[in-house]
Amino acid sequence: MNNHNISLIEKSLYDYLPSSDCKEKVLAQSMKYSLEAGGKRVRPSLVIEFAKLCRADEKKALPFACAVEMVHTYSLIHDDLPCMDDDDLRRGKPSNHKVYGEDIALLAGDALLTLAFEIMSSDETAALIGDKACRRGVNVLANYAGAGGMVGGQVIDLISENQSAPVEVLREMDYKKTACLIKASCELGCICANANESLISAASRYGECIGLAFQIVDDILDVTSSDEELGKPVGSDRQNSKSTYVSLLGVEKCRELVNELTNQAVNSLETFGEGAQELKELALRLAHRTK
C-alpha cells in the first residue's frame, strides 16, 4: 500500500476515536486496540486511490476511508467472538475479546459501526464533499455492509458449517461477506469525488473482482500458510467443517481463478485511462500475497 495514504488514514482514524478520559474509557481502549492492529488498510486505501483517480483531493476521501475501515474492524472483532469463528488471534495479536472480554469486544464493534456512519453523515463531511455525496455514500456502505451484503454473507457462512455447500453458494457467500465491502470502498472513492456513473460502475467491477480473488487467496493461505505467517490461526475452515474454494476445487484451480479475476479487475480500469497503474499493481499484489 501507499505509505503516505496509510499514514493519513491512521492519523485520521485515531483522531475520530472517542476520548479515553471518561467513565467508559475501556470502550475507547478496546476500539483503539483493534484499529491499531493495523492490517493492510486495503479498503481505506482503495477509497483514497479511486478518489484521486477521479481528480479529488485525498482529504475529501478521508471520512469515507475511515468509515470503511471502522466497519471492517468491527466485523473482525465480531467474527473472532466465540459465538462466531472463536479465534484467539487476529493480525498476530490476541483477539479483542481475549484482552477485553466478550462483552466489551461486542460493544466495541457496535461502537465502531455506529461511529462510521456518524463520520459519513457529519456536517464536516457534508461541507467537504456535499450533501448528495454524503447521502449516497451512507446508502452504499449500509447496503454493502448489511443484511444484503457483509452481514448476510456471514450468516450464509454460519449456516453452511458442517455441510458441503456447492460452489454457487460459496460464491454468493464470498461476494457478500468479503467482496461487498471492497466493492463499497471503490465506489465510495468515486462518490466522494462526485464522479460520473460510468466511473462508479467501473470501480465497482474492479472491487468485486479483487474482493472475490482476495477471499480465494485467503482460502489458499488457510491450507498453505502458518499461524506465524498469517497472524491468525490457519486450518480453522477445516476444523469448522466449512466448504471453501480449496476444499471444492483444489489449490491449483483456485490459483487459476485468482488470476482470471485479477485480469478482469485490471481490465475494468481501462475506463479511467491513464493514471490507474497503482491500482493495477495493487490487484496483482493482492493476488500474490502471502499473508
C-alpha positions in Angstrom: 0.0 0.0 0.0 1.0 3.6 -0.5 2.7 4.6 2.8 1.6 8.2 2.5 -2.1 7.1 2.3 -1.7 4.7 5.2 -0.2 7.5 7.4 -3.1 9.8 6.5 -5.6 7.1 7.2 -4.1 6.1 10.6 -3.8 9.6 11.9 -7.5 10.3 10.9 -8.7 7.1 12.4 -7.3 7.9 15.8 -8.5 11.5 15.7 -12.1 10.2 15.2 -12.0 7.9 18.2 -13.7 8.9 21.4 -11.7 10.3 24.3 -10.4 7.7 26.8 -10.9 10.4 29.5 -14.3 9.2 30.5 -16.0 6.5 32.7 -16.4 4.2 29.7 -12.7 4.5 28.7 -12.4 0.8 28.4 -14.6 1.0 25.4 -12.4 3.6 23.7 -9.3 1.5 24.6 -11.0 -1.6 23.0 -11.9 0.2 19.9 -8.4 1.6 19.5 -6.8 -1.8 20.2 -8.4 -3.4 17.2 -7.9 -0.3 14.9 -4.2 -0.2 15.9 -3.7 -3.9 15.0 -3.2 -2.4 11.5 -3.6 -4.9 8.7 -3.1 -4.0 5.1 -5.5 -1.0 5.1 -6.7 -2.2 1.7 -10.2 -0.8 1.9 -9.5 2.8 3.0 -6.6 2.9 0.6 -9.0 2.0 -2.2 -11.3 4.8 -1.2 -8.4 7.3 -1.5 -6.9 5.9 -4.7 -10.2 6.0 -6.6 -10.9 9.5 -5.3 -7.5 10.6 -6.6 -8.1 8.8 -9.9 -11.3 10.8 -10.2 -9.3 14.0 -9.6 -10.4 14.7 -6.0 -8.2 15.9 -3.2 -7.3 12.9 -1.0 -8.5 14.9 2.1 -12.0 14.6 0.7 -11.8 10.9 0.8 -10.6 10.5 4.4 -14.0 10.5 6.1 -15.3 7.7 3.9 -12.0 5.9 4.1 -12.0 5.9 7.9 -15.6 4.8 8.0 -14.9 1.8 5.8 -12.0 0.8 7.9 -14.1 1.1 11.1 -16.8 -1.1 9.6 -14.2 -3.7 8.5 -12.6 -3.6 12.0 -16.0 -4.1 13.8 -16.6 -7.1 11.5 -13.3 -8.6 12.5 -13.9 -8.1 16.2 -17.3 -9.8 15.9 -16.0 -12.6 13.6 -13.5 -13.6 16.3 -16.0 -14.0 19.1 -16.7 -17.4 20.5 -20.3 -17.4 19.0 -18.8 -16.9 15.5 -15.3 -18.2 14.5 -14.0 -18.4 18.0 -10.4 -17.3 17.0 -7.9 -16.3 19.7 -5.5 -14.4 17.3 -6.0 -11.5 14.9 -3.1 -9.9 13.0 -0.6 -11.7 15.2 -2.1 -10.3 18.5 -4.7 -11.7 20.9 -8.3 -11.1 19.6 -10.2 -8.2 21.1 -12.3 -10.5 23.3 -9.2 -12.3 24.7 -8.0 -8.9 26.0 -11.2 -7.1 27.0 -13.7 -9.8 27.3 -16.6 -10.8 25.1 -19.0 -8.1 26.4 -16.6 -5.1 25.8 -15.5 -6.6 22.4 -19.1 -6.9 21.3 -19.8 -3.3 22.3 -16.5 -2.0 20.7 -17.6 -3.5 17.4 -21.1 -1.9 17.8 -19.4 1.5 18.6 -17.1 1.3 15.6 -20.0 0.6 13.3 -22.1 3.4 14.7 -19.1 5.9 14.6 -18.6 5.1 10.9 -22.0 6.4 9.9 -21.7 9.4 12.3 -18.5 10.4 10.4 -20.0 10.0 7.0 -23.1 12.0 7.8 -21.5 14.8 9.8 -21.7 18.4 8.9 -18.0 18.5 8.4 -18.1 15.7 5.8 -21.1 17.4 4.0 -19.2 20.6 3.8 -16.2 18.8 2.3 -18.0 16.7 -0.4 -21.6 17.9 -0.5 -24.9 16.7 0.9 -25.7 14.5 -2.1 -22.4 12.6 -2.0 -22.8 12.1 1.8 -26.3 10.6 1.4 -25.3 8.3 -1.4 -22.1 7.2 0.5 -24.1 6.3 3.6 -26.6 4.4 1.5 -23.9 2.5 -0.4 -22.0 1.5 2.7 -25.1 0.5 4.6 -26.3 -1.6 1.7 -23.0 -3.4 1.2 -22.3 -3.9 4.9 -25.8 -5.0 6.0 -28.2 -7.9 5.5 -27.8 -8.0 1.8 -24.0 -7.7 1.9 -21.4 -8.5 4.5 -23.7 -9.5 7.4 -25.8 -11.7 5.1 -22.6 -13.3 3.9 -21.6 -14.1 7.4 -25.0 -15.8 8.0 -24.5 -17.9 4.9 -21.1 -18.9 6.3 -22.6 -19.9 9.7 -25.4 -22.0 8.3 -23.1 -23.7 5.8 -20.9 -25.2 8.6 -20.8 -29.0 8.8 -22.3 -29.4 5.3 -20.9 -29.4 1.8 -22.0 -26.2 0.1 -21.8 -26.1 -3.7 -19.6 -23.6 -5.5 -22.6 -21.3 -6.3 -23.4 -20.9 -2.6 -19.8 -20.3 -1.8 -19.5 -17.6 -4.5 -22.6 -15.8 -3.1 -21.2 -16.1 0.4 -17.8 -14.8 -0.5 -19.3 -12.0 -2.7 -21.4 -10.8 0.2 -19.0 -11.5 3.1 -15.8 -10.2 1.6 -16.2 -8.6 -1.9 -19.1 -6.3 -0.9 -17.0 -4.1 1.5 -14.1 -3.9 -1.0 -16.6 -3.0 -3.8 -18.1 -0.4 -1.5 -14.6 1.1 -0.9 -14.0 1.5 -4.6 -17.4 3.1 -5.2 -17.1 5.4 -2.2 -13.8 6.8 -3.6 -15.6 7.8 -6.8 -18.7 9.1 -4.9 -16.8 11.5 -2.7 -15.2 12.8 -5.9 -18.7 13.3 -7.4 -17.6 11.1 -10.4 -20.0 10.0 -13.2 -21.9 6.7 -13.2 -19.6 5.2 -15.8 -16.6 5.6 -13.5 -18.5 4.4 -10.4 -19.6 1.3 -12.3 -16.0 0.5 -13.5 -14.7 1.0 -9.9 -17.5 -1.4 -8.7 -16.4 -4.1 -11.1 -12.8 -3.7 -10.0 -13.8 -4.0 -6.4 -15.9 -7.1 -6.9 -13.2 -8.9 -8.8 -10.4 -8.2 -6.4 -12.7 -8.9 -3.5 -13.6 -12.4 -4.7 -9.9 -13.0 -5.5 -9.0 -11.8 -2.0 -11.2 -14.4 -0.4 -10.0 -17.2 -2.6 -6.4 -16.3 -1.7 -7.5 -16.4 2.0 -8.8 -19.9 1.4 -5.5 -20.9 -0.2 -3.5 -19.4 2.7 -5.6 -21.2 5.2 -4.1 -24.5 4.0 -0.7 -23.4 2.8 0.5 -20.9 5.4 1.3 -21.0 9.2 -0.1 -19.1 12.2 3.0 -17.0 12.4 3.0 -16.0 8.7 -0.7 -15.3 8.6 -1.1 -13.7 12.0 -4.2 -15.7 12.8 -4.9 -19.5 13.2 -4.7 -21.5 10.0 -6.8 -24.5 9.3 -9.8 -23.0 11.1 -12.0 -23.6 8.0 -11.1 -27.3 8.0 -11.7 -27.5 11.8 -15.2 -25.9 11.4 -16.0 -28.2 8.5 -16.5 -25.3 6.2 -16.6 -25.7 2.4 -14.1 -23.4 0.7 -12.9 -23.0 -2.8 -9.8 -25.1 -2.0 -11.9 -27.9 -0.5 -14.1 -28.0 -3.6 -11.7 -27.1 -6.4 -8.2 -27.7 -5.1 -5.3 -25.2 -4.8 -4.3 -25.1 -8.5 -7.7 -24.4 -9.8 -8.1 -21.7 -7.1 -4.9 -20.0 -8.3 -6.3 -20.1 -11.8 -9.5 -18.4 -10.6 -7.5 -15.7 -8.8 -5.5 -14.9 -11.9 -8.7 -14.7 -14.0 -10.4 -12.4 -11.6 -7.3 -10.2 -11.3 -7.1 -9.8 -15.0 -10.8 -8.8 -15.1 -10.1 -6.2 -12.4 -7.2 -4.8 -14.3 -9.2 -4.6 -17.5 -12.0 -2.7 -15.7 -9.6 0.1 -15.0 -9.3 0.9 -18.8 -12.3 3.2 -18.3 -10.2 5.5 -16.2 -7.5 5.9 -18.9 -4.0 6.9 -17.7 -3.2 7.1 -14.0 -4.6 3.7 -12.8 -1.2 2.0 -12.6 -1.1 1.9 -8.8 -4.5 0.2 -8.7 -3.4 -2.3 -11.3 -0.3 -3.1 -9.2 -2.4 -3.4 -6.1 -4.6 -6.0 -7.8 -1.5 -8.0 -8.6 0.0 -7.7 -5.2 -3.2 -8.9 -3.5 -3.4 -11.9 -5.8 0.2 -13.0 -4.8 0.1 -12.0 -1.1 1.4 -14.5 1.5 -0.5 -13.1 4.5 
